[in-house]
Amino acid sequence: MFGRSAKKKPRLDAITAFLGAGTQYHGQFNFQGVVRIDGGVFGDIISDGVLVLGEEGLVEGSIQVGELITSGRIVGDVTASRRVILNKSANHRGNITSPSVVIEDGAVLNGQLRMSEPEAEVLEAGPVPCALPADAAPGVTETT
């Protein structure tokens, strides 16, 4: 009624779920919106939302999210489509792939860091406009 949709969209500035300290979750963890974890997750996390991992938080598994803000411990690879923030108490053992990464002084990263292009820029750029033939040397142009 009055133009409102029946399905509410999650707000990106409010926590939509919380896993408290002393709590453990085993298995694949999917969510929408913003989730804060201060307990342990043993399994993969998949979402296009924001994952906030508190100082007491632990994740053992791969993480694929829109944004990760962590002060806790992660054992596994992280892929974020927007940004990863490792706060000073963060400890990460695994690889990170994201277009934007912030690592505070004191954070520990044991793994490889790959800066990917933001998804929006890749879509806007489109295909490569021109390509040289495979046998052409770089910097050499062919004239007729």
N, CA, C and O of each residue as an XYZ file, in Angstrom:
576
protein
N       0.833     -1.173      0.000
C       0.000      0.000      0.000
C       0.883      1.244      0.000
O       1.967      1.228      0.584
N       0.440      2.315     -0.643
C       1.137      3.590     -0.721
C       2.511      3.464     -1.347
O       3.419      4.202     -0.965
N       2.702      2.555     -2.297
C       3.945      2.462     -3.049
C       5.096      1.769     -2.345
O       6.198      1.730     -2.892
N       4.895      1.235     -1.187
C       5.969      0.533     -0.490
C       5.988     -0.919     -0.921
O       4.944     -1.549     -1.090
N       7.191     -1.436     -1.094
C       7.274     -2.850     -1.462
C       7.116     -3.701     -0.210
O       7.463     -3.281      0.894
N       6.590     -4.891     -0.402
C       6.356     -5.790      0.733
C       7.663     -6.314      1.305
O       7.734     -6.634      2.492
N       8.713     -6.408      0.465
C       9.993     -6.941      0.912
C      10.922     -5.793      1.283
O      11.211     -4.934      0.450
N      11.392     -5.775      2.528
C      12.299     -4.728      2.971
C      13.716     -5.037      2.502
O      14.169     -6.180      2.558
N      14.401     -4.005      2.043
C      15.805     -4.149      1.668
C      16.645     -3.919      2.915
O      16.339     -3.027      3.706
N      17.715     -4.719      3.108
C      18.539     -4.527      4.297
C      19.310     -3.216      4.223
O      19.825     -2.850      3.167
N      19.386     -2.517      5.337
C      20.172     -1.286      5.416
C      21.635     -1.656      5.555
O      21.983     -2.577      6.294
N      22.495     -0.936      4.840
C      23.919     -1.231      4.909
C      24.602     -0.529      6.078
O      25.804     -0.706      6.277
N      23.870      0.259      6.851
C      24.477      0.935      7.990
C      24.032      0.334      9.324
O      24.437      0.828     10.377
N      23.218     -0.707      9.307
C      22.726     -1.323     10.532
C      23.019     -2.822     10.498
O      22.881     -3.465      9.457
N      23.420     -3.365     11.629
C      23.714     -4.794     11.724
C      22.404     -5.567     11.641
O      21.474     -5.316     12.407
N      22.342     -6.510     10.703
C      21.124     -7.298     10.523
C      21.191     -8.634     11.255
O      20.158     -9.260     11.494
N      22.403     -9.081     11.617
C      22.552    -10.327     12.381
C      23.833    -10.244     13.201
O      24.755     -9.501     12.867
N      23.872    -11.028     14.290
C      25.000    -10.981     15.218
C      25.270    -12.379     15.746
O      24.352    -13.069     16.190
N      26.533    -12.800     15.700
C      26.946    -14.080     16.275
C      27.883    -13.730     17.433
O      29.020    -13.310     17.216
N      27.398    -13.905     18.652
C      28.102    -13.443     19.840
C      29.315    -14.277     20.226
O      29.502    -15.396     19.748
N      30.137    -13.701     21.107
C      31.321    -14.381     21.636
C      30.899    -15.667     22.330
O      29.876    -15.695     23.014
N      31.668    -16.717     22.162
C      31.358    -18.003     22.767
C      30.424    -18.853     21.924
O      30.147    -20.001     22.274
N      29.935    -18.309     20.824
C      29.034    -19.039     19.933
C      29.822    -19.576     18.748
O      30.704    -18.897     18.222
N      29.502    -20.805     18.326
C      30.165    -21.398     17.167
C      29.125    -21.802     16.140
O      28.035    -22.266     16.473
N      29.499    -21.608     14.863
C      28.642    -22.021     13.763
C      29.467    -22.906     12.850
O      30.578    -22.538     12.468
N      28.939    -24.068     12.493
C      29.626    -25.001     11.605
C      28.811    -25.164     10.331
O      27.625    -25.493     10.384
N      29.448    -24.934      9.185
C      28.759    -25.073      7.906
C      28.854    -23.801      7.088
O      29.485    -22.828      7.503
N      28.223    -23.814      5.922
C      28.228    -22.637      5.061
C      27.326    -21.569      5.658
O      26.203    -21.852      6.074
N      27.826    -20.340      5.695
C      27.129    -19.219      6.322
C      26.796    -18.197      5.234
O      27.699    -17.590      4.660
N      25.508    -18.003      4.947
C      25.048    -17.033      3.952
C      24.261    -15.944      4.662
O      23.557    -16.220      5.633
N      24.373    -14.706      4.186
C      23.610    -13.620      4.800
C      23.409    -12.489      3.812
O      24.035    -12.447      2.752
N      22.517    -11.566      4.180
C      22.300    -10.322      3.455
C      22.486     -9.180      4.428
O      22.260     -9.350      5.626
N      22.891     -8.023      3.945
C      23.042     -6.853      4.795
C      24.379     -6.848      5.500
O      25.415     -7.128      4.897
N      24.349     -6.524      6.801
C      25.556     -6.404      7.614
C      25.492     -7.422      8.743
O      24.508     -7.466      9.481
N      26.533     -8.241      8.885
C      26.600     -9.241      9.952
C      27.878     -9.018     10.757
O      28.951     -8.800     10.195
N      27.745     -9.076     12.078
C      28.903     -8.987     12.972
C      29.104    -10.353     13.618
O      28.161    -10.967     14.117
N      30.357    -10.817     13.599
C      30.703    -12.104     14.198
C      31.751    -11.873     15.283
O      32.847    -11.384     15.010
N      31.398    -12.232     16.516
C      32.347    -12.200     17.625
C      32.628    -13.614     18.120
O      33.427    -13.803     19.037
N      31.990    -14.588     17.533
C      32.199    -15.998     17.867
C      33.030    -16.662     16.785
O      33.867    -16.021     16.150
N      32.796    -17.951     16.578
C      33.561    -18.713     15.604
C      32.686    -19.258     14.491
O      31.586    -19.752     14.741
N      33.175    -19.167     13.264
C      32.513    -19.767     12.111
C      33.506    -20.731     11.478
O      34.607    -20.343     11.085
N      33.102    -21.991     11.387
C      33.943    -23.033     10.808
C      33.260    -23.513      9.534
O      32.460    -24.449      9.553
N      33.587    -22.862      8.444
C      32.963    -23.117      7.156
C      33.065    -21.869      6.303
O      33.603    -20.853      6.743
N      32.556    -21.939      5.098
C      32.645    -20.831      4.159
C      31.555    -19.798      4.420
O      30.446    -20.134      4.838
N      31.893    -18.525      4.164
C      30.948    -17.417      4.294
C      30.764    -16.810      2.910
O      31.738    -16.466      2.239
N      29.505    -16.681      2.486
C      29.198    -16.150      1.154
C      28.100    -15.103      1.268
O      27.034    -15.364      1.827
N      28.373    -13.903      0.726
C      27.395    -12.827      0.745
C      27.878    -11.686     -0.138
O      29.068    -11.584     -0.438
N      26.958    -10.836     -0.548
C      27.370     -9.603     -1.210
C      27.291     -8.438     -0.230
O      27.464     -7.283     -0.620
N      27.033     -8.734      1.024
C      26.908     -7.723      2.071
C      28.226     -7.437      2.761
O      29.301     -7.679      2.213
N      28.122     -6.911      3.986
C      29.278     -6.495      4.779
C      29.448     -7.445      5.958
O      28.507     -7.683      6.715
N      30.648     -7.982      6.109
C      30.983     -8.842      7.240
C      31.905     -8.074      8.169
O      32.958     -7.589      7.755
N      31.500     -7.967      9.443
C      32.320     -7.321     10.467
C      32.755     -8.428     11.428
O      31.918     -9.078     12.054
N      34.055     -8.634     11.538
C      34.611     -9.665     12.420
C      35.272     -8.961     13.603
O      36.275     -8.266     13.446
N      34.695     -9.152     14.786
C      35.215     -8.506     15.994
C      36.523     -9.117     16.460
O      36.978    -10.116     15.903
N      37.134     -8.519     17.484
C      38.432     -8.969     18.003
C      38.406    -10.421     18.464
O      39.405    -11.127     18.327
N      37.285    -10.874     19.005
C      37.168    -12.253     19.477
C      36.699    -13.194     18.367
O      36.605    -14.402     18.581
N      36.407    -12.657     17.194
C      35.884    -13.451     16.097
C      36.938    -14.312     15.427
O      38.105    -13.931     15.333
N      36.505    -15.490     14.957
C      37.374    -16.435     14.253
C      36.602    -17.037     13.099
O      35.468    -17.485     13.263
N      37.225    -17.046     11.925
C      36.652    -17.718     10.770
C      37.692    -18.670     10.220
O      38.806    -18.264      9.889
N      37.323    -19.947     10.124
C      38.169    -20.947      9.474
C      37.409    -21.438      8.253
O      36.541    -22.305      8.352
N      37.749    -20.871      7.096
C      37.075    -21.178      5.846
C      37.233    -20.011      4.893
O      37.758    -18.964      5.272
N      36.788    -20.181      3.673
C      36.901    -19.093      2.704
C      35.771    -18.090      2.911
O      34.679    -18.436      3.362
N      36.068    -16.835      2.567
C      35.103    -15.747      2.713
C      34.951    -15.058      1.365
O      35.937    -14.639      0.758
N      33.709    -14.945      0.899
C      33.391    -14.200     -0.316
C      32.287    -13.216      0.041
O      31.130    -13.599      0.216
N      32.662    -11.928      0.148
C      31.711    -10.911      0.572
C      31.879     -9.649     -0.267
O      32.818     -9.527     -1.053
N      30.954     -8.717     -0.084
C      31.091     -7.415     -0.704
C      32.169     -6.611      0.000
O      33.021     -5.995     -0.640
N      32.120     -6.626      1.350
C      33.088     -5.871      2.143
C      33.393     -6.629      3.429
O      32.502     -7.213      4.046
N      34.659     -6.615      3.823
C      35.097     -7.261      5.059
C      35.808     -6.232      5.919
O      36.727     -5.552      5.463
N      35.369     -6.126      7.176
C      36.040     -5.290      8.170
C      36.384     -6.220      9.315
O      35.491     -6.730      9.991
N      37.684     -6.449      9.542
C      38.061     -7.447     10.539
C      39.052     -6.928     11.570
O      39.999     -6.207     11.255
N      38.801     -7.318     12.799
C      39.725     -7.124     13.916
C      40.090     -8.480     14.494
O      40.880     -8.561     15.435
N      39.524     -9.547     13.942
C      39.699    -10.900     14.472
C      40.661    -11.737     13.660
O      41.548    -11.218     12.981
N      40.466    -13.062     13.744
C      41.366    -14.031     13.131
C      40.668    -14.745     11.982
O      39.521    -15.175     12.108
N      41.374    -14.867     10.860
C      40.847    -15.575      9.692
C      41.897    -16.559      9.221
O      43.067    -16.211      9.060
N      41.460    -17.811      8.997
C      42.310    -18.833      8.392
C      41.583    -19.280      7.126
O      40.662    -20.094      7.183
N      42.006    -18.740      5.985
C      41.353    -19.044      4.722
C      41.441    -17.858      3.781
O      41.834    -16.762      4.182
N      41.081    -18.078      2.545
C      41.153    -17.039      1.522
C      39.944    -16.116      1.592
O      38.836    -16.534      1.929
N      40.187    -14.851      1.265
C      39.141    -13.834      1.268
C      39.036    -13.206     -0.119
O      40.042    -12.815     -0.711
N      37.816    -13.116     -0.626
C      37.534    -12.388     -1.855
C      36.443    -11.379     -1.539
O      35.357    -11.745     -1.089
N      36.739    -10.102     -1.777
C      35.761     -9.043     -1.522
C      35.574     -8.229     -2.800
O      36.550     -7.822     -3.429
N      34.338     -7.997     -3.177
C      34.077     -7.271     -4.418
C      34.265     -5.765     -4.266
O      34.440     -5.068     -5.265
N      34.233     -5.236     -3.012
C      34.398     -3.803     -2.814
C      35.643     -3.439     -2.005
O      36.464     -2.647     -2.468
N      35.796     -4.010     -0.794
C      36.892     -3.554      0.065
C      37.146     -4.532      1.199
O      36.240     -5.229      1.657
N      38.417     -4.570      1.650
C      38.831     -5.318      2.837
C      39.562     -4.350      3.754
O      40.446     -3.615      3.314
N      39.190     -4.351      5.033
C      39.875     -3.535      6.037
C      40.385     -4.470      7.122
O      39.601     -5.161      7.773
N      41.708     -4.493      7.317
C      42.318     -5.255      8.401
C      42.693     -4.257      9.498
O      43.657     -3.505      9.354
N      41.933     -4.253     10.586
C      42.241     -3.372     11.711
C      43.480     -3.869     12.442
O      43.956     -4.973     12.174
N      44.004     -3.071     13.357
C      45.298     -3.357     13.973
C      45.383     -4.690     14.697
O      46.478     -5.241     14.813
N      44.278     -5.229     15.188
C      44.332     -6.512     15.898
C      44.033     -7.702     14.978
O      43.981     -8.839     15.446
N      43.836     -7.459     13.685
C      43.502     -8.526     12.739
C      44.690     -9.455     12.512
O      45.843     -9.025     12.491
N      44.376    -10.750     12.341
C      45.386    -11.755     12.029
C      44.794    -12.648     10.950
O      43.829    -13.373     11.188
N      45.383    -12.588      9.762
C      44.841    -13.318      8.610
C      45.910    -14.242      8.040
O      47.009    -13.807      7.697
N      45.569    -15.527      7.946
C      46.444    -16.503      7.297
C      45.707    -17.017      6.074
O      44.851    -17.896      6.171
N      46.050    -16.455      4.919
C      45.396    -16.798      3.668
C      45.552    -15.661      2.680
O      46.144    -14.630      2.999
N      45.029    -15.844      1.498
C      45.143    -14.855      0.430
C      43.957    -13.900      0.441
O      42.863    -14.244      0.888
N      44.201    -12.687     -0.062
C      43.145    -11.677     -0.181
C      43.080    -11.214     -1.626
O      44.107    -10.921     -2.238
N      41.869    -11.150     -2.171
C      41.625    -10.572     -3.490
C      40.527     -9.532     -3.341
O      39.412     -9.853     -2.929
N      40.846     -8.271     -3.679
C      39.895     -7.180     -3.539
C      40.404     -5.962     -4.303
O      41.614     -5.797     -4.456
N      39.501     -5.105     -4.786
C      39.959     -3.893     -5.463
C      40.507     -2.832     -4.509
O      41.260     -1.955     -4.931
N      40.139     -2.903     -3.236
C      40.585     -1.925     -2.255
C      40.920     -2.643     -0.950
O      40.105     -3.404     -0.429
N      42.126     -2.398     -0.424
C      42.561     -3.041      0.818
C      43.195     -1.999      1.726
O      44.045     -1.219      1.298
N      42.766     -1.996      2.998
C      43.337     -1.119      4.008
C      43.913     -2.018      5.096
O      43.204     -2.858      5.650
N      45.200     -1.844      5.402
C      45.848     -2.645      6.444
C      46.426     -1.684      7.479
O      47.370     -0.948      7.194
N      45.857     -1.696      8.672
C      46.345     -0.828      9.739
C      47.659     -1.350     10.296
O      47.954     -2.542     10.217
N      48.441     -0.441     10.859
C      49.688     -0.798     11.508
C      49.406     -1.759     12.654
O      48.597     -1.453     13.530
N      50.058     -2.911     12.663
C      49.846     -3.927     13.693
C      49.084     -5.134     13.186
O      49.165     -6.204     13.789
N      48.343     -4.994     12.090
C      47.624     -6.138     11.508
C      48.624     -7.113     10.906
O      49.687     -6.712     10.434
N      48.274     -8.401     10.927
C      49.152     -9.437     10.397
C      48.476    -10.099      9.205
O      47.329    -10.536      9.296
N      49.192    -10.171      8.090
C      48.712    -10.861      6.895
C      49.794    -11.831      6.452
O      50.882    -11.410      6.060
N      49.507    -13.125      6.510
C      50.403    -14.163      6.019
C      49.737    -14.805      4.816
O      48.975    -15.763      4.952
N      50.027    -14.275      3.644
C      49.425    -14.758      2.413
C      49.697    -13.771      1.302
O      50.458    -12.818      1.470
N      49.079    -14.004      0.183
C      49.264    -13.123     -0.960
C      48.106    -12.135     -1.049
O      46.976    -12.427     -0.659
N      48.426    -10.961     -1.575
C      47.426     -9.920     -1.759
C      47.317     -9.635     -3.245
O      48.309     -9.315     -3.900
N      46.108     -9.752     -3.773
C      45.866     -9.456     -5.185
C      44.837     -8.344     -5.264
O      43.722     -8.469     -4.755
N      45.229     -7.256     -5.910
C      44.328     -6.125     -6.099
C      43.597     -6.329     -7.418
O      44.185     -6.196     -8.491
N      42.318     -6.650     -7.330
C      41.510     -6.847     -8.527
C      40.882     -5.515     -8.909
O      40.815     -4.592     -8.097
N      40.426     -5.427    -10.147
C      39.720     -4.221    -10.573
C      38.315     -4.248     -9.995
O      37.708     -5.314     -9.892
N      37.790     -3.082     -9.616
C      36.399     -3.053     -9.140
C      35.462     -3.548    -10.228
O      35.679     -3.285    -11.411
N      34.414     -4.270     -9.822
C      33.479     -4.836    -10.793
C      32.854     -3.776    -11.676
O      32.687     -4.003    -12.874
N      32.506     -2.630    -11.127
C      31.846     -1.578    -11.905
C      32.755     -1.073    -13.022
O      32.292     -0.835    -14.138
N      34.050     -0.909    -12.729
C      34.976     -0.422    -13.747
C      35.169     -1.440    -14.857
O      35.286     -1.064    -16.024
N      35.203     -2.698    -14.520
C      35.359     -3.738    -15.529
C      34.166     -3.718    -16.466
O      34.342     -3.829    -17.680
N      32.954     -3.579    -15.938
C      31.760     -3.551    -16.764
C      31.715     -2.306    -17.643
O      31.298     -2.380    -18.799
N      32.142     -1.153    -17.103
C      32.108      0.081    -17.872
C      33.162      0.091    -18.965
O      32.929      0.650    -20.037
N      34.308     -0.512    -18.718
C      35.411     -0.463    -19.671
C      35.074     -1.223    -20.949
O      35.435     -0.785    -22.042
N      34.395     -2.342    -20.826
C      34.027     -3.136    -21.995
C      35.234     -3.837    -22.601
O      36.263     -3.983    -21.941
N      35.115     -4.275    -23.861
C      36.202     -5.013    -24.493
C      37.367     -4.097    -24.845
O      37.220     -2.877    -24.906
N      38.529     -4.706    -25.074
C      39.717     -3.971    -25.477
C      39.453     -3.371    -26.850
O      39.041     -4.100    -27.753
N      39.677     -2.046    -27.050
C      39.302     -1.415    -28.298
C      40.109     -1.866    -29.510
O      39.562     -1.912    -30.612
N      41.373     -2.196    -29.353
C      42.204     -2.562    -30.489
C      43.291     -3.505    -30.001
O      43.791     -3.353    -28.886
N      43.650     -4.453    -30.804
C      44.710     -5.385    -30.429
C      45.632     -5.585    -31.615
O      45.174     -5.654    -32.756
N      46.935     -5.679    -31.352
C      47.915     -5.951    -32.396
C      47.879     -7.418    -32.756
O      47.531     -8.250    -31.917
N      48.231     -7.755    -33.988
C      48.354     -9.170    -34.330
C      49.404     -9.828    -33.448
O      50.332     -9.165    -32.986
N      49.265    -11.128    -33.212
C      50.154    -11.860    -32.311
C      51.610    -11.773    -32.740
O      52.491    -11.807    -31.881
N      51.908    -11.659    -34.060
C      53.294    -11.644    -34.515
C      53.885    -10.243    -34.566
O      55.059    -10.103    -34.909
N      53.130     -9.203    -34.242
C      53.640     -7.830    -34.277
C      54.456     -7.545    -33.024
O      54.080     -7.935    -31.918
N      55.565     -6.867    -33.212
C      56.411     -6.498    -32.083
C      55.833     -5.264    -31.407
O      55.257     -4.409    -32.080
N      55.974     -5.154    -30.086
C      55.454     -3.975    -29.388
C      56.143     -2.712    -29.892
O      57.361     -2.693    -30.068
N      55.378     -1.676    -30.120
C      55.939     -0.389    -30.537
C      56.175     -0.294    -32.041
O      56.630      0.747    -32.515
N      55.884     -1.335    -32.800
C      56.097     -1.336    -34.227
C      54.731     -1.288    -34.903
O      53.854     -2.096    -34.596
N      54.553     -0.345    -35.818
C      53.300     -0.261    -36.543
C      53.544     -0.662    -37.978
O      54.627     -0.442    -38.518
N      52.559     -1.239    -38.581
C      52.670     -1.726    -39.956
C      52.073     -0.677    -40.888
O      50.961     -0.204    -40.652
N      52.804     -0.306    -41.952
C      52.291      0.644    -42.917
C      52.272      0.016    -44.301
O      53.057     -0.887    -44.588
N      51.384      0.489    -45.150
C      51.296     -0.040    -46.502
C      51.482      1.029    -47.521
O      51.438      0.753    -48.720
